[in-house]
């Protein structure tokens, strides 16, 4: 992928809920290949608001076969870009967009094509892309979606999900769980956790799924992962992506604290390769992250959340050793292959070589 930003005009804005909009980009013909994407990937957006450069990562909610590039942005309290996108962004405005990235994609199983997805809030965004892609490309596949929202009005993609359910009546099961709107059956009221999932056992055949996709807040992700593992699903077949986590803020606090002691202790010589060019700098073992140090030294590296969640800063550790504060984005096989999140990485060797060009 390219780490360059491209200016794309807005083709369509749709109000999905009172505090969430979907944004469809107009991708010119000469950039179609650059912005070709896989289901479940994300886009990093760069925009200046009140003179401040803001970078955010948002999952793509369209599927590759739909030939559109659409993201969803849910307004969060104090969120500069999410508030701007929901309240001020209009058709024909432009945003700077990095080409698609991310490894939260469909895992097709031809032997047992039964899949489960568990999402909450805006976690539905990459999930709906994966569901649409799977149902479209694998005609014998079946998908069950358990989706948590505050109330009916907060169900993102409500109309699209209903249309999908009607189109794939025998292949898509949709279960809405509402946390702030009481309905007749208690099993459909509350938050998604191990107790709620256990209560769904009578209508959801958890033991039959070959893979599960989880996206939402940290507490829900790990409760669901533990529940599914306990019920016999191989952890290697449980794929998840977080859209927010308390660890993100803890990591930032740790980075800030480490900056104060950056001159103490052993020093590592860091070499970074990007777009066939290399540059180097020295960094203390207990200093800031490799990403932050590189940016401070003038490098233009890809990043978005800086919290170990979005995977935008993913790169290959070619030599040396590092430690990561947190990792909510890389799967085990990626870590085993040497991939790291540079926003969370600190050197533990005299020399470290990081390569952004390896995919």
C-alpha positions in Angstrom: 0.0 0.0 0.0 1.0 3.6 -0.4 1.4 5.8 2.7 0.6 8.9 0.7 -2.5 11.0 1.4 -4.8 11.8 -1.5 -7.5 14.5 -1.6 -10.9 13.0 -2.2 -14.2 14.8 -2.6 -17.3 13.7 -0.7 -19.9 12.1 -3.0 -22.6 11.3 -0.4 -23.4 11.8 3.3 -26.1 9.8 4.9 -27.4 10.2 8.4 -27.4 6.6 9.7 -28.5 7.6 13.3 -28.8 10.9 15.1 -25.1 10.8 16.0 -23.6 8.8 13.1 -23.1 9.5 9.4 -21.8 7.4 6.6 -19.5 9.2 4.1 -19.0 8.0 0.5 -16.0 9.3 -1.4 -15.8 10.1 -5.1 -12.7 8.2 -6.2 -11.4 9.3 -9.6 -10.6 6.7 -12.2 -6.9 7.2 -12.0 -7.0 6.3 -8.2 -9.4 3.3 -8.4 -6.5 0.8 -8.1 -4.9 2.8 -5.3 -8.1 2.7 -3.2 -9.1 -0.9 -4.0 -9.8 -2.5 -0.7 -10.5 -5.7 1.1 -13.5 -6.2 3.3 -13.0 -4.9 6.9 -10.1 -2.6 6.1 -9.9 1.0 7.2 -9.0 4.5 6.0 -6.8 7.0 7.8 -8.3 10.5 7.4 -6.2 13.7 7.8 -7.8 17.1 8.1 -7.1 20.5 9.7 -9.7 21.8 12.2 -9.1 25.1 13.9 -5.5 25.1 12.7 -4.8 21.7 14.2 -4.0 18.6 12.1 -6.3 15.7 13.0 -5.7 12.1 12.0 -8.3 9.5 12.6 -8.9 5.9 11.4 -12.3 4.7 10.3 -13.4 1.3 9.0 -14.8 0.9 5.5 -18.5 -0.3 5.7 -18.9 -1.0 2.0 -17.9 -4.3 0.4 -15.5 -4.6 -2.5 -18.1 -5.8 -4.9 -20.3 -2.7 -4.3 -17.7 -0.5 -6.1 -18.1 2.3 -3.5 -15.8 3.5 -0.8 -17.8 4.4 2.3 -16.9 4.9 6.0 -19.0 5.6 9.0 -18.2 8.2 11.6 -20.0 8.1 15.0 -19.9 11.3 17.1 -18.1 10.9 20.4 -18.0 13.4 23.3 -15.2 15.8 22.7 -14.3 14.2 19.4 -13.0 17.0 17.1 -13.2 15.1 13.8 -16.3 13.1 14.6 -18.2 16.2 15.6 -17.0 18.0 12.5 -18.0 15.1 10.3 -21.5 14.8 11.8 -22.3 18.5 12.0 -20.3 20.4 9.3 -19.1 18.1 6.6 -21.1 18.4 3.3 -21.1 16.9 -0.1 -18.3 18.1 -2.4 -16.1 18.9 0.6 -12.7 17.2 0.5 -10.7 15.2 2.9 -7.1 13.9 2.8 -7.3 10.1 2.7 -4.6 7.4 3.0 -5.2 4.2 0.9 -6.9 1.3 2.7 -5.0 -0.7 5.3 -5.8 -3.3 7.9 -5.9 -7.1 8.4 -9.4 -7.5 9.9 -10.7 -9.4 6.8 -12.9 -12.4 6.1 -11.5 -15.9 6.7 -13.4 -18.2 4.3 -13.9 -21.8 5.4 -15.2 -24.0 2.6 -15.7 -27.1 4.9 -17.9 -25.3 7.5 -19.1 -22.0 6.1 -20.9 -20.9 9.3 -19.7 -17.6 10.7 -20.5 -15.5 13.8 -20.1 -11.8 14.3 -20.5 -9.9 17.5 -20.5 -6.1 17.4 -21.5 -3.1 19.5 -22.1 0.5 18.4 -19.8 1.6 15.6 -18.1 -1.7 15.8 -20.7 -2.8 13.2 -18.7 -0.8 10.5 -16.1 -3.4 9.5 -18.4 -6.2 10.4 -21.1 -5.3 7.9 -18.4 -5.1 5.2 -17.2 -8.6 6.1 -20.8 -10.0 6.2 -21.7 -8.5 2.8 -18.5 -9.8 1.2 -18.9 -13.3 2.6 -22.5 -13.7 1.7 -21.8 -12.4 -1.8 -18.7 -14.5 -2.6 -19.6 -17.7 -0.8 -23.1 -18.7 -1.9 -23.4 -21.6 0.7 -22.2 -19.4 3.7 -24.3 -18.6 6.7 -23.8 -15.6 9.1 -25.2 -14.9 12.5 -24.8 -11.3 13.8 -25.3 -10.3 17.4 -25.3 -6.5 17.5 -25.5 -4.4 20.6 -27.0 -0.8 20.5 -28.4 1.6 23.1 -31.9 1.6 21.5 -33.6 1.1 18.2 -32.7 4.6 17.0 -29.1 3.9 17.7 -28.8 0.9 15.4 -26.3 1.9 12.8 -27.2 0.7 9.2 -30.6 -0.4 10.4 -32.2 -0.3 6.9 -29.2 -1.9 5.3 -29.2 -4.7 7.8 -32.9 -5.3 7.4 -32.5 -5.4 3.6 -29.6 -7.9 4.0 -31.7 -10.1 6.2 -34.6 -10.1 3.7 -32.2 -10.7 0.8 -30.4 -13.6 2.5 -33.4 -14.8 4.6 -32.1 -18.4 4.9 -28.4 -17.4 5.4 -28.3 -14.3 7.7 -29.5 -14.3 11.3 -29.7 -10.9 12.9 -30.0 -10.5 16.7 -30.3 -7.0 18.1 -29.4 -6.5 21.8 -30.6 -3.1 23.3 -29.0 -1.8 26.4 -31.3 1.1 27.2 -34.6 0.1 25.7 -36.5 -2.7 27.4 -38.3 -5.1 25.1 -40.5 -8.2 25.8 -37.7 -10.8 25.9 -35.1 -10.2 28.6 -32.5 -12.0 26.5 -32.5 -9.1 24.0 -32.0 -6.5 26.7 -28.8 -5.4 28.3 -25.1 -5.4 27.4 -23.2 -8.1 25.5 -21.2 -10.0 28.0 -20.6 -13.7 28.9 -23.9 -13.8 30.8 -25.8 -12.4 27.8 -24.1 -14.8 25.4 -24.8 -17.7 27.6 -28.5 -16.7 27.6 -28.5 -16.8 23.8 -27.3 -20.4 23.8 -30.9 -21.7 23.0 -31.1 -19.7 19.8 -27.5 -19.4 18.7 -25.5 -22.6 17.9 -22.2 -21.3 19.2 -20.6 -24.8 18.8 -21.2 -24.8 15.0 -19.2 -21.7 13.9 -15.9 -22.0 12.1 -14.9 -18.4 12.7 -16.0 -15.4 14.7 -15.5 -11.7 14.1 -15.7 -9.3 17.1 -15.6 -5.5 17.0 -16.5 -3.1 19.8 -15.2 -1.9 23.1 -12.5 -3.7 25.0 -14.7 -5.2 27.7 -17.1 -6.7 25.2 -14.4 -8.1 23.0 -12.6 -10.0 25.7 -15.7 -11.2 27.3 -16.9 -12.6 24.0 -13.5 -14.1 23.2 -13.4 -15.9 26.5 -16.9 -17.2 26.1 -16.3 -18.5 22.6 -13.1 -20.2 23.6 -14.8 -21.8 26.6 -17.5 -23.1 24.2 -15.0 -24.8 21.9 -14.0 -22.3 19.2 -10.3 -22.3 18.5 -8.8 -18.9 19.6 -7.0 -18.8 16.2 -10.4 -18.5 14.5 -11.6 -15.6 16.7 -10.7 -12.4 14.9 -11.3 -9.0 16.6 -10.8 -5.3 16.2 -11.3 -2.7 18.8 -12.5 0.8 18.1 -11.6 2.2 21.5 -9.8 0.9 24.6 -8.7 2.3 28.0 -5.3 1.0 27.1 -5.0 3.6 24.4 -5.0 6.4 27.0 -2.8 4.5 29.4 -0.3 4.1 26.6 -0.3 7.8 25.9 0.2 8.6 29.6 3.1 6.1 29.7 4.7 7.7 26.6 4.4 11.2 28.1 6.0 10.0 31.3 8.8 8.2 29.4 9.7 11.4 27.5 10.8 12.9 30.8 13.4 10.2 31.3 14.4 9.8 27.7 18.1 10.6 28.3 18.5 8.0 31.0 19.7 4.4 30.3 21.0 2.6 27.3 20.7 4.0 23.7 19.6 2.2 20.6 20.4 3.1 17.0 17.1 3.0 15.1 17.0 2.6 11.3 13.7 3.0 9.5 12.9 2.1 5.9 10.0 3.7 4.1 9.4 4.0 0.3 12.9 2.5 -0.4 14.5 5.2 1.6 16.2 4.8 5.0 17.0 7.2 7.9 18.4 6.7 11.3 18.4 8.3 14.8 19.3 7.3 18.3 16.6 6.5 20.9 16.8 5.6 24.6 15.4 2.2 25.6 13.1 4.0 28.1 12.3 6.9 25.7 9.2 7.6 23.7 7.9 5.1 21.2 9.8 4.5 17.9 7.0 6.2 16.0 6.9 9.3 18.2 10.7 9.6 18.1 10.8 9.2 14.3 8.1 11.9 14.0 10.1 14.2 16.3 13.2 13.6 14.1 11.2 14.8 11.0 10.0 11.5 9.5 6.7 11.4 7.8 5.4 8.0 9.0 1.9 6.6 8.7 -0.1 6.7 11.9 -3.6 7.5 13.2 -4.7 6.4 16.7 -1.3 6.0 18.5 -3.1 3.6 20.8 -2.2 0.2 19.4 -5.7 -0.1 17.9 -5.8 0.9 14.3 -2.7 -0.8 12.8 -1.9 2.2 10.6 1.7 2.3 11.9 2.3 -1.5 11.3 5.9 -2.3 10.1 8.3 -5.3 10.0 11.0 -5.7 12.5 13.9 -6.8 10.4 16.6 -6.9 13.1 17.1 -6.1 16.7 14.5 -6.5 19.4 11.6 -4.4 20.7 8.9 -4.5 23.3 5.3 -3.3 22.7 3.3 -1.6 25.4 0.0 -2.9 24.1 -1.2 -4.7 20.9 -4.8 -4.6 20.0 -4.4 -4.8 16.2 -1.9 -7.4 15.2 -2.9 -11.1 15.1 -0.6 -13.8 16.5 0.7 -14.9 13.1 1.7 -11.3 12.3 3.6 -10.9 15.5 5.2 -14.3 14.9 6.3 -13.0 11.5 8.0 -10.0 13.1 5.4 -7.3 12.5 5.1 -4.6 15.2 3.1 -1.5 16.0 5.6 1.3 16.0 3.4 3.5 18.1 3.8 1.0 20.9 7.4 -0.2 20.3 10.5 0.6 22.3 14.0 -0.7 21.5 15.6 -3.4 23.6 18.7 -3.8 21.5 21.7 -1.7 20.5 20.5 -1.5 16.9 16.9 -1.9 15.5 15.9 -2.0 11.9 12.2 -1.3 11.1 10.8 -1.7 7.5 7.5 -0.1 6.5 7.8 -1.4 2.9 7.2 -5.1 3.8 3.5 -5.9 3.6 
